Amino acid sequence: MRLEDKTAVVTGAAGGIGRATARRFAEEGATVGVADVDDEGGRETVDIVVDEGGDAEFQHLDVTDYDAFESTLRAAHDAFDGLDVLHNNAGIMGPVGPLEETTLAERDQLIDINVKGVWNGCRAAVPLMKATDGGAIVNTSSVSGFVASPDATTYCLTKAAVLNFTRAVAHEVGPAGIRVNAVCPGMTKTSMIETFYDGLEGDPAEIRARFAEDFSLERLGEPEEIANCVTFLASDEASWVTGHGLVVDGGFTIH
């Protein structure tokens, strides 16, 4: 198993890509810390992992709170004699609409969760990983870190920031044996995308069909398909991969 005897923490793990990743990590032998502000969803993820024969524990975590993030990672480190993997996955899409209609509060919430949350995770994880001779961090960016998405300008801002921050941290901590990469999903079947659809005008079925046509594979992604790529980046199979933004988008960005 690719993550046997490793300790991993996944944020935003109450559903979607985070839940799928927690399950994959456990399938590959990791002890998984499931972290989220959604207590009910997070505990449900743990129950699923345990029912599937894995090992997981839930921790309530608001990623915008640095002290709480540091405490969560240190607890995992101390309980299992090390922190091997962090998946900085928690994020929101925020409002769908023109920039001029985006409020300052909405802007700040997006930056706090999508950017500061990732910064907090990396800042808290690096000293713990240095103490145990390395580890792997995978940040969730997006294809919106590469290409423009009208009516999601602030989201694009945050995901581009995550992508270049990933590169910078990877360059800095590589000598300590810490690899830092980003997974950059295209539209994936999660509650976040459902919220995005709900913000658009028109027939829901027609909207979904229209967006599917933008992908070479003519469909949206499944959370498990993103989780497979996160698992690769977190594993020793990617031992010479760092500072990379892995696009997983069904061919969206090659158009």
Secondary structure, DSSP 4 states (H G I P E B T S, - for coil): -TTTT-EEEEESTTSHHHHHHHHHHHHTT-EEEEEES-HHHHHHHHHHHHHTT-EEEEEE--TT-HHHHHHHHHHHHHHHT---EEEE--------S-GGG--HHHHHHHIIIIIIHHHHHHHHHHHHHHHTT-EEEEEE--GGGTS--TT-HHHHHHHHHHHHHHHHHHHHHGGGTEEEEEEEE-SBSSHHHHHHHHTS-S-HHHHHHHHHTTSTTSSPBPHHHHHHHHHHHHSGGGTT--S-EEEESTTGGG-
